[in-house]
Amino acid sequence: MVKAMKVADLLDYQRDSVVSREIIRKDSGSVTLFAFDQGQGLSEHTAPFDALVYIADGSAKIMISGKPHSVKKGEMIIMPAHKPHALKAIRRFKMLLIMIKAKNG
């Protein structure tokens, strides 16, 4: 059944945790919703393809190649492939992470 959903309502915050819910997974990419409690984050890492982050609730501090970006509800940012990035919840936030894989060759 097809129906419209509010992104921020699909996942609840959990105290002192980062929780996630995979919405779509295909060979071509994935869409995952995350909820970060205050003080939680993801340490610096890289990915082999671009990732789009849409903030569905709250606001996040996102570091990309050592540069801080403040992204709030209703905004998005692209984390380029092969560039180090990290996320930190100064206040709790929810984000939709959309990754599209590039074709080989």
N, C-alpha and C positions, 0 to 999 in steps of 0.2 A: 504494500500500500504506500502510495506517495503522499507525503504531507509536509507542510512547512513547519520548521522548528526554530526556536530561539537558541542560538549557539550557546550562550552563557548558562542556559538551563539544563544542558545535557550532562553536566558533571558538577559535583559538589566539592567544595573545599574540604580538606582534612587537615586537622591541626598538625603543624610541624612537618608537613609532607608535600611532595609533588605527586599528583595523581594524573593519570592519562587515560584516554579512551580513544581507541582507533575507530575512526568513522568509515574510512575507505582504505583498502589496500589492494593495489593492482600492480602488475609488472611495471607499469609506466610511472608509478609514484604512490603517494599516500597522503591522507588527511588525518591528523591526530589532534584532539583537543587536550590541553593540559590545564591543570589548576595548581598554582603555586601559592602556598601559604607564605605569609610575611617571613622574610629572612631566608627563604629557600631559593634554590637556583640550580643551574646546570654549569658545571665547570667548563673552562675553555676547551674547545674541540673544533674540528673541521669536518666538512661533509663534501662528498665528491660531486655534488650538484647544488644549484641554487635552492634556497628555501625561503618561502614567503611566510611571515609571521603577521597574523591579524590579532589585535588585542580586543577580546570580546568583553572584558570586564577589568576594571582597575587600571594599573599602569606598571610598566616594566622598565628596568635599566638593562639595555642590551649593548654589550661591547662587541664591536666588529673591528678586527685588526687593531685593537688597542684603543679605539675611539668610542667614547660613551654616547649612547643615543637614548633619550627618554621617549617612550612610546606609550600612548594612553588609549583608553577605550575608543573604538571606532577608527583607530589609525593602524597602518601596516608598515612593515619595513621588509626589505629583501636582504637576506644574508647570502652574499655571493659564494659560489663554490670555491673550495680550497682556501678560504680566508678564515682565520681563527675567530671564533665567536663564543660568547658566554652570556648567560641571562641571570638576573638577580631580582628577587621580589622585594623592593623597598617597602611596598605594601602588597597585599595579596593581589594576584591577577590571574586571568584566564586567557589563554592564547590558542588560536587555531594555527597549527603548523601544516603548511602545504608544500610537499616536495614533489617535483616533477623530474623524473630521471631522463637524461639525454640518451638518445639512441647511439649505439656504438657504430662506428664506421661511417 
